[in-house]
Amino acid sequence: MKASDTPREYKVVGRCLPTPKSPVPPLFRMPIFAPNHVVAKSQFWYFVSQMKKMKKSSGEIILRHMCVLFLIASVHLI
């Protein structure tokens, strides 16, 4: 990763694959700050595997999108 890349905010939602024991597994949503979507997905799997008993091979990414911040500058006319 280059030092010049600015981190962007990604919202990543994932879950375990459905099984007969758990046909509707819970969703896990995380805000991730990363330079691109590939690193964001990788960081999601890293943090989920630390928190829950879930691996990339037994899970899926449901949604991944970049959050865009709009900065509004207020102009005061005198």
N, C-alpha and C positions, 0 to 999 in steps of 0.2 A: 504494500500500500504506500502510495506516495504521500509525502508530508503536505503537498500542496492541495490535495483533495479535501474539499470541505464536506463535513458530514451532513447528511440530510436525514430527516426523520421519515421512517417507514413504519407503517402499521402492518404487522404480520399476524395472521390468524391461522392456527393449525389445530390438528386433532389426531388421535390414534385412529388407525383403520378400524372400521366396524367389524365386530366378531359376533358369533352366536351368543356369547356371554354378555357382551355390551353392544347391542345393535345401534345405539345412538350415543357415541362417546362425547364427553364434554369438549367444548372449544376452549382454546387457550389463545388469548390476545396479548400482544406485547408491542410497545413502542420501541423501536430499535433505531439508533443513530449510526449510520454507516455511509461510506462514500458511494456505494451502488447497491442494486438490488441483490446481487449474488452474495455479497458480504452480509447483507441484512438477513437473508435466508439462513446462511451459515451460523450467524450469531443467534438466531432464533432457536435452531436445533441445539446449539451449545447450552443456552440458558434453560431450555425446556428439559434437556437430559439431566441437568444439575438439580432441577426442582422436582420433576416427576419421573416416574419410571417409563420413559418413552424414548425411542430411538428413531432416527430418520427412516430406517428400513421398515418400521412398523407404524409410520405416521404419514400424514399428507398436509400440504399447505393448502388452505382453503382460499385465502385472500392475502394479497400483498399489494399495497399501494403507497405511493410517496405523498406525504402531507406537504402542501404548498402553503407557505405563509405569505400573505399580502401585507406589505408595509404601506400604510397610508400616511402620507405627510400632510399635515394641516398647514395651510397658508393663511396668515392673518394679514388682511389688507388694512392699511391705515388711511 
